[in-house]
Amino acid sequence: MATDTLGLRRRRTASSWESRDAPASSTGVVMTRYALIGLGNMGGGMAAVLAQAGHQVQAFDLSPKALERAAGSGASPSGSAVEAVRGTEVVLTMLPAGTHVRDVYQQAVLPHADPKALLIDCSTIDVDTARDLARQAHSAGFAAADAPVSGGVAAAAAGTLTFMVGCPEQDFSRVKTALSPMARTVAWAGEPGAGQAAKICNNMLLGVSMIGVCEALALAERLELDPERFFEIASASSGQCWSLTAYCPWPGPVATAPSNRAYEGGFAVSMMLKDLKLAQGAAATVGVSTPLGSQAEALYALFDRLGYGEKDFSSLLQLLRGRLDQLA
């Protein structure tokens, strides 16, 4: 990130939120001042949910369009990451990769956030970076957590995300309170970095299971077994899993699945590939063999190279069926 984008020339001014009783919003909720940096599909939904719940959200993103959307949902656009974090009680980051989180923390958050602010990174990044940033934050006197999410775009917009939290156990209650307006579940995974470990292990499992479901549906079709009838049978049999019954890649059986929206608006192939790469990197670092995870990464990498990176990851079904024309 460019230095001027982060607003490094502006100096921090003393905030006074910690010395006043927190005001109640019009909804009766005790208002919390959040900064939210990163307003993509996930961060934008999170900002909207917080604002609609009656909290103050100082939002920043490099994209002017993302800032416009955030303003339309009730957040207050900021001119820089530095401006966003000033005077806030909770600093949330939702960024593409570890290098972006590191830049924002080192150049904007750690030098300019209020010393009593709670720092929560909701990005999905590598475990080592998460642990290193936690050490830096704690050394600077901040309470900090890594809290990647599960649930996708729909859950972000509905405020029903699952947060997997890595932080000192004594800080978890405060982290849970800060995340609860956006969450169905806030789970403590362990010490710093454990949230990221839970996320990449979970998503490796998800990527592998979705491939299995897609293969089974493609085979059922070729064996002249109605895929919807197979869905009914497998859903009540030992093949039942979330990738089948909650996110079915075959259009029809699960009305809310992206397969019924031309595989749009879900969890992108490129994002699944990112998480699988993180899992494989972690596995190599600690010397664990993950052959199915490795094969899943290779298959999603192929699909991404074919130009389908923005489609929902369940659209892999059409590659296995030999029906990429269905994704045009």
N, C-alpha and C positions, 0 to 999 in steps of 0.2 A: 504494500500500500504506500502511496505517496505521502511524504511528510505533510504537505499542505492539506491533503485530504483529511488527515487525522487531526489537523488543527493544532500542531505542536507548538506553534508560536504563541498560542493563547495560554495564559497561566491560570492555574486553579484558583478559584475564589472560595473562601470559607463558606460551608453550607451550615444551615442551622436546623435541618430536619430532626436531628437527634435530640435537640433541646426543647422541642415542642411536642405537645400531644398530637398524634396523627389525626387529621380531620376525617370525618366520615363523608363518603360520597353520597350522591342523591339516591343510590340504591340501598343505603344503610350499611354498606361494606366499609370497614376502616380502610381508607385509601393508603396505598403504598406507592412510593415513587420508584418506578422501574426505568432502567435504561435497557433498550433492546437493540443490539447491533447485529445486523444481518436480517434483511426482510425479504428473503426468498419465499418459496412456497410454504416452508415450515414457519420461518420467523414472522412472515407477514400474518399468518393465521394466529400465531401466538400473541402478537401485538394487538390484533383485533379483539381477541378473547379477553385479554387483560383490560383493555380500554372499556369494553362493553360491561365488564364486571365492576367498573367504577374506579379503577386505578389510573394513576397518571403514568403515561408511557412516553418517554423521550426516545424517539426512534431515529436510527441512522442506517443508511445503506449507500453504497456508491451509485446505485441506480436511481435517477430522478423519478422514474415511473414507480418504483417500489415505494419511494417516499410519498408520492402522491396517493398511492393506494392506502398507505398507513394513515395518512391524514384523513382520508375519506372514512376510515374505520374508527376514528376517534383518537389516534395517537398524535403526538406533537413532533413534527419533523425537526431534526437537528441538522446544523450545517456541517458537523464533523463528529467523529467518535468522541473526541475530547468534550465537545459541547454536550453530547448525549449523556455522558457519565456524571457530569458535575451535579452535585447535590442530590443524587439518587441513593436510595436505600438498597436496591438490588440491581446488579449489573448482569444482564443476560447476553450471551453471545451465541449466535447460530450461524456459523460460517462454513465455507466449503471444505477446508483442510487445515491441518495442524499449523502450517506456515502462516495462514491468515490469522489464526487465533493467537499465535505467538507475537505477530506484529502488532495486533491490536492491544494485547495485554502489555507488551513492553513499551509501546509508544503512546498509548492513550489511557488504558485502564489503571495500571499500577502507578504511574506518575500523577494522575489527575482525579481518580475516584476519591470520594470521601473515605477517610480511614476506617469508618465503621460500616462501610458498605459490604454487602455479601456478594461475592463473585461466583457466578454459576455459568459454566460453559456447557451449552446443550448441543454443540457440534458433535459429529462423529469423527474422531481423530485417533491417531495411534496412541497406545497406552504410555509409551515412554514420554511423549510430549505432554500428555495430560499430567503425568506425575511431576515432570520438571516444572511445569507452570504452577502446579499446586505448591511446590517447594518455594518458588519465587514469591507467590502470593503470601504464603504464610510467613516468609522471612520479612516481607514488607508490612506485616501486621494485619493482613486481611484474613477473614474466613472465606474459604473457597471450596468449590465442589465441581467435579465433572458429572454431568447429568444428561447423557445422550437419550434420545427418545425413540419410542416405537409407536406405530399407529398410522403413520403416513399423513398425507395432506388433509384427508377428511377428518381425522382425529384432531389435528392441529386447529382446524377451523371450528370444530365442535367443542374443544376444550376437554377432550377425552384421551389425551396422550398417556402413555406409560413412560415414566422417567426412571432410569437406572442410575442410581446415585453412588458416586465414590467420594467419600469425605470422612474426616474423623467422626467417630460415632457421636461424640458430644455435640457436633454441629448439625446432625441430621434433622432434628426437630425444626430448627430454623429454616433449613433448606426445604423441608417438606411444606412448611407454611407458605414459603415464597412461591413454590411450584404448584400448589394445590388448585389455584384458579384455572389452570390449564390442563389439569390431570384427571384421569380416572384412577390411576395408580401411581404412587411414588414409592419406589422400593430402594432400600439401602442395600447396595451390593457389597460394600466393604470400604476399605481405606482408599485414599486418592488413587485414581487409575482403575479402580474396580468397576466403575460404571462403564468405562470404555471397553473393558474386558468383557463384561456381560453383553454389551451391545454387539461387538463383532462376533462373539460366539453365537449369540442368538441369530444374527443375520446370516451367518454361514449355515446354520441349521435350516433357516428359512429358504435360502437359495437352493440348498440341496433338496429339500422336501418339495419345493415347487417344480423342480426338474422331474422328480419322480411322478408327481401328479400329472404333469404334461405328457410324459412318456406313456403313462397308463391310459390316459384319455385318447391319445393318438393311436395306440394299439387297439383299444376297444373299438374305435371307429373302423379301423381296417379289418377287424374280425367280425364286422357287421353287428356289433353290439351297440345299441343306441347309447351315445355318451351320457345323455340325461338319465337313462335307466341305470347305467353304470354308476353315475353319481349317487343315485338313491341307494344302491346296494352298498357301495364302498363307504358311504356316510354312516351306515349302520353296521359296518364290519371292521375288521382289523386294519384296513387301509385308511381309516378315518384320520384326518389331520386338519390343522387350521388352513393350510394351503388349498385344501379341497372344499371344506364345508363353509369357510368364512370368506374365501377369496378365489372361488372357483375360476380357473382360466377359460373354461368353456362357457360361452354366452348362454344365459338363461337361468340356470339353477339358483344362483345367488344374485338377487336383483341389485344389490349395492356394489357388486364387484366391478372393477374397471373393465372387465371383459364385455360388459354391457354398455360401455361408453367408448367403444373403439379403442380400448386400452389407453385412454387418456385420463389424466388427473389422479394417478396413483403413485406408486413407488417406481421411479424410472430405472430402466435397465442400467444406465450409467451410474446411478447411485448404488444399486446392488453390486455392480462391478467394483466400485470404490470400496465398499465394505468387505467384499471377498478378498480384494488385494490387501486390505489391512489385516484380515484374518490370516492370510498366507504369510505376510511379513512377520506377524507375531509368532506364528507357528515355527517359522524358520529361526527366529531369535531364540526361542526356548527349546528347540529340538523336538517338536512334536510332529508326528506324521499325520497329515489330514488328506488322504488321497481323494476322497469325495469332494472335499472343499476345493482341492486343486483342480479337479475336473470341472467343477461348477464354475470356477473362475475362468477357465479356458473357454467354456461354452458361452458364457455371457460376454467375454471379450470378443469372440467371433461375432456374436449377435450385434454388439455395439459397433464393430468395424463395418458391418453391413449397412449401418445407417439407422438403426432402430434404438439408439440410446435414450431417446426421450419418451419412448413408449413404456407402459407399465411392464414390469419384469415378467408378469404372467403371460405376456404376449409371446414368450418363447414357444408356447404351444404351436403357434402358426409356423414357426421354423421347423419344428419336429413333424408337423403335418405336411410340410412342403407346400404351404399355402401363404407365402409371404404377400401374395396379392390381397389378402384380407386386411393387411396393414397399410395399404396405400391411402 
